[in-house]
């Protein structure tokens, strides 16, 4: 199936590891020209090497997307080097988890800066050009935590829920300009972040990491965690011409934990 992504300029935030890096590989295999943004230069170098081993070249840019000016500079630099951005995939930022008793106003604000505003700033920077060209696709990889009020993930969940509303709202606002905005809400996915969570739980309970992983998987109807590549495949479709009539969609990918997307 031709996704019509060959030669398209694709910017991936958080593209140096995890789901973002899987997206970089996936879009590169389709012939897209890739740029990735991350705060960590070492991670960017490792990602560039990973893509290089697979035969792909990538433009990298170090930026803290919590800063709107840095986000605009990243987009401007990418477009100077590669050309107009056709696709933005947001996969940057993660909010810290807090026990309810540890919550403070700063904890809520930090979560919005870490997750919500990284996405908002990147979208604001690319939308200007997309609107002028009357063409573009945005895929926001958010997280199922915005649909479930976990007591230890309230600030991050609130940021995720806000991003879901923003994704749907921008899709409605800019559909007449040929711009599509969709969101993916992954459940537990095999990334360094989930591995760290498993290691912390194993240390706390005295169980093995594998036992904690099995316990997590027991609550998933498909019986396993998602692979980053599976989330990337969904992002490919939503960004492609094959999804030309899909916008404002919120795709839950949690292995069937919430079958009605509640």
Secondary structure, DSSP 8 states (H G I E B T S, - for coil): ---S-TT-EEEEETTTSHHHHHHHHHHHHTT-EEEEEES-HHHHHHHHHHHHHTT--EEEEE--TTSHHHHHHHHHHHHHHH-S--EEEE---------GGG--HHHHHHHIIIIIHHHHHHHHHHHHHHHHHT-EEEEEE--GGGTS--TTSHHHHHHHHHHHHHHHHHHHHHGGGTEEEEEEEE-SBSSHHHHHHHHHHHHHHS--HHHHHHHHHHTSTTSS-B-HHHHHHHHHHHHSGGGTT--S-EEEESTTTTTT--
